[in-house]
Amino acid sequence: MVMMKAAVFVEKNRIVLDDKPVPDVGPLDALVRITTTTLCGTDVHILKGEYPVASGLIVGHEPVGVIERLGRHVTGFTEGQRVIAGAITPSGHSFACLCGCGAQDGAGTRHGFKAAGGWKLGNTIDGCQAEFVLIPDAMANLCPVPDGLSDEQVLMCPDIMSTGFSGAERGEITIGDTVAVFALGPIGLCAVAGARLRGASRIIGVDTVPERLKVAHHMGATDVIDFKTGDVVEQILALTDGRGVDVAIEALGTQSTFRWALEVLRPGGRLSSLGVYSHDLNIPLAGFASGLGDYSIISTLCPGGKERMRRLLAVVAAGSVDMSPLVTHHFKLDQVEAAYDLFSCQRDGVIKVAISP
């Protein structure tokens, strides 16, 4: 049995480097040799026991790599080809996929609805913080990387770029809109870039980490607010002459950021929620205008599949967005435990780390 190195969830607060078998390749699968991957905030939720996965699971869901082996029924790809796959790997033929919501592939079961059904890598099947990863339904999920693009240029596409852009898309941002983005972590920064590409004329980023406030300007923010310097809602209302924002994007998953996002909306505004919430969420009565404010609250899970990846790669290839400032640290796979320690504690101005086997 051929073995490989992989980051494995053991128990709460323990993700360790371990040896695991290289996966067997089914007829519709592809085995991808990982060249670069990264850590996600959701991986930290897994580490802390806030999102349940099975002990022994290989974590990670943001793969960039080279096709090592193809299943016998996979066509349209060649071994040795550089590819990415989305964090979400829809089958393309499920009920959710045929309804146009591939991110929820497999979510509906006779035991009730389970959100994030399309998120399989590092959730319900082994993920990509390893030397190799098995991509299911390869023809629906693999996407070739255009020549001339580096691993780091495309590393954000599988998850955080797709998620952040989706927050802007689902928020229906239009030309001339004013947008507030709450929390400028990797997804929030991608939401800023997505809002700019959608045509927002004013983008207000909210955080407190100086490095993130600086990067937000690079990604397209026109204004930034340090939430520790005063009342966030009052500051945003002052910037908008009391009007409020057309769209508020919540990108952290806390009660306070959700409340702020709701309270700064103009009448009829939209709250686009991207955060992963670890506890029950309360909708404040005043902020929700007692249910009479004509507000929309929208949630989203990052779209996956090869067509979504192709579009994001095209945006990067066209030079419409530069994700390079988001990669602040580099680790080898055998340093993955140190990478988790740095990333989960948010030390040294970390935004995203690149991990190379």
N, C-alpha and C positions, 0 to 999 in steps of 0.2 A: 504494500500500500504506500503510495507516494504521499508525503506529508508536506505541509506548508506552515508558515508562521501566520498567526491571526490574533486580533484583539477580541477577547472573549468575555462576555458578561458572566460573572460567577455568582454574585449576590449583591445586594445593596452596598454601594460604595466600593465595589471591586470589579474593575475591568482590567484584565491582565493579558499579557502576551503569552500565547500557548501554541502548541502544535495541533493541527487539525488535518484530516485527510483532504487532499485535493478533490473537489467534487466530480462525480461521474456526470457525463453529458447526456441528457435525454434528447430525443429526436427533434424537439423544437427549441432546444436551449443553445446557449453559447457560453463557452468558458473564456473569460477575459482575464488576461494577465494585467494586474493593476500597475500602472506607472505613477499615478498620483491620486491621492484621495485627501479627505479632510475630516474634521470633526464638526458636528452640528450641535446647536443648542438642544435638540431633541435627544442626542446621545447623552448629554448631561442629565436630562430628565431620567433617562434609563439608568445611568450611573447612580443617581440619587434614589432610585426606587420609586420615582413619581410616575413612571410609565412602565407597566409590567411587560417583561419579555421572559422567555424561558432561560433558565440557567444553562450555560454551555453554548448559547447563540453567539455567532460572530456578528459584531455590530458594524454600523457604517452604511451609508446609502448614497454616497456621492462619488461614483467611479469614473475615472479616466484611464484608459488602458489600450491594450492590443489584443485582438482576437487570437486566442491560443488554439481553440478547437471549436468546430461547429457541429451541431446536431445534424443527423443525416437528412432531415427534411428542411433544413434552413437554406434558403436561397437568397441571392441578392447581396451577399457579403462574402469576404474571402479571409482566410486565416492570414494573420500578419497585418490586418487593417487596423488603423487607429480609430477608436470609437469612444463615445460616451453612452451612458444610459441614464434615464431619469431616476430620481429617488422613488418615484411612482412608476410601477411597471404593469400597466393594464394588459389584460389578455387580448383586448380588442373585440371580443365576441360575447362578453357577459351582458347581463341585463343593464347594469350601470353604464357600461361602455356604449351600448346601443341607445341608451337614454341621453348620451352626450356627456356623461359624468364619469369618465374613466378613472378619476382619482379615487372613486368609491367602489372600484371593482371588487366584488366579493363581499361588500359590506352588508347586504341584505341576506339574512339567514332565517330559518324557521325559529331560531332562538332569539330573534330580535335584531335590531339594527346595530351594527358596529361601525363606528366612524373609522376613516382612514383605511378602508379595506384594500385600496390599491397600493398602499405602502407595505411592501413585502420585505425588501432588502433591509436586514438588520432589525426587523420587526417580527415577521412570521417565518422568514427563511434567512439563511446565513447572508451576511452583508459583505461589504467590500473593504473593511479595514484589515486587509489580508493580502497575501501575494496573488491570490486568484479569487474570482467571484463567478458564480454561475448566474447568468442572466436568463430568466424564464421568458418564454414567448419572444425569442430574439428578434424575429422579423417585425414585431410590433414595437420593439423598444430600443434596439441598437440604432445609433446614428453616427455616420462617419464624421470624423473631425476634418474640416477643410485644411488643405496644405497651407503651411505658413503660420498656423496658430499653435502656440505653445500649450502645454498642459495647464499652466497657471492661468492663461487667458480664458480657458474654457471650464476651469474647475468649478466656477460658481453656477454653471448652467444646470446641472442635474437637480439642484434643490433650491438654494436660496435666491438665485436670480429668477427662477421660475415662480417661486413663492412670492417674492417681493413685487415682481411685475404683475402677478395675478391679483395682488391686493389693489394695485392701481386699476387694472382692467375691470375687476368685479365692482370696484367703487365707481365705475363709469365716469372717470375723469375726462373732462372735455376742455377744449381750447379756452384759455383764460380763467380756468378755475383756480381757487385758492385751496391749498391742501395743507393739512398738518399731519406729520408723521411722528408718532409717539414711540420712542426708543430707537436709537440709531445703532443697534447691533447689525450684524451682517444682513439680516432680512429687511430691517428698517432702512438701511442704506440702499439696498436694491429697490425698495419701494420708492425712495426718493428719486432714483434714476428712472424708474418706470413712470412716475408722475410727470417727470420732465419730458419723457418721450411721448406721453399722452397729451401734452400741450398745456399743462398747468403753468400759469404765469407767476404764481407765488407759492413757494413750498417752504413751510416752516418745520424745521427739525427740532425735536425735543429730546435732550439727554443731559448728562452731566459730565461725561468723560471727555476731556479736552481733545484727545486724538480723534474721537468719533465726531465731535462737532466740526473739527477741521476737515475730515474726510467728507462729511455731509455737503460742504460747499463744493468740493470736487465733483460729487455725484449730482449736483444740481440744485441744492437748497439755496434759496435766496435769503433766508433768515434762520438763525439758530437760537434756541432758548435753553439755558441751563436751568433745569427745574428746581435746583437748590437756591436760586437767587430770588425767588419770590413766587407768588401764586401763578401757576401756569395758565390757568383759564383767563385770568385778568390780563396777563401779558399778551395772549393771543387775541383776545377781544380788542385790546388797545392797538395792536398791529393792524387789525382789520376794521378799525373805526367802529367797533361794536357790532359789526355785521356777522361775524363768525365765519367759519370755513365751509366750503361746498362739500369737501370730503375729508374725513379724519381716518387715518390708518393706524390701527393699534397693532404694534409689532412686538409685544413683550409677553402678554398673557398674565397681567395682574389686574386686580380690582381697581387700583388707583388709576392706571393708564387707561383702562376701559372707561372709567367715570369721566376723566378729563376729555377723552375723545368724544364722548356723548355731549358733554356740556359746552363744547366749543362749536357745535354744528349750527349752521344757519337754519331757519325754518325749511323743512323739506330736505335737509342735508342727509348724507350717507356716511355711516360708520362701517368701514371695511376692517374686519377683524382677522388678523393673521396669527396672533399669539396662541401658544399652546397653554391652556389653563390647567393648573394642577389642583384647583379647588372649585367648589361651586361658585358661580358668578351671580351677583345681584345687580339688577337694573335699578339705579336710583330713581325715585319717583320724580324729583324735580328735574333732573337731567333729561329724563324721558318725557318731560312735559305731560306727565300723567297719561301717557299714551296718545296724546292729541297733537303732537308736533309734526306729523307727517314725515317722521324720520324712517330711514331704512337701515337695518342692521344686517350686514352680510358677512358670512364666514366663508373661508376658502381653504382648500388643501391644494398644494402646488400641482398643477397639471403635469402629467408625464407623457410618455410615449414618444416615438421617434419624430413625429411631425412637430411636436412642441419643441423638442431638442433642436431640430433643424432650424426652426425660426429663431431660437435664441442664439444659436451659432451664427446665423446670418447677421443678426444685430451686432455681435462681436466682430465678425469679419468685416463688416461695413465701417467699423470704427465709430459706431453710434454710441457706444458705451465702453468705458475703461474700468474693468474690475480689478486691475492689478493692485490698487492701494489697499484692497481688502485683505490680501495675503500678507500678514505681518510677521509670521514665524514659520520656520521650516524644521521638520523632524524626519528621522528615519523611522521605519516601522518598528524597529526594536527599541525605539524611544517613546512608544505610544503611551505608556503609562505616565511619563513625564509630560507629554503633550496634554493628556487629560487633566493633570494637576494644574498646569498653567491655564488651560482654557476654562475649566470649571471655576477656578478662583479669579478669573479675569485679571491676571497680573500683567504687568509690563506692556500695557496698551494693546493687548492682543485683540484682534478682530477675527481673523481666520488663520488657521495653520495649514500648511501643505505637508502631507505625509507621503514619503516615497519609499516603497519596499526596496 
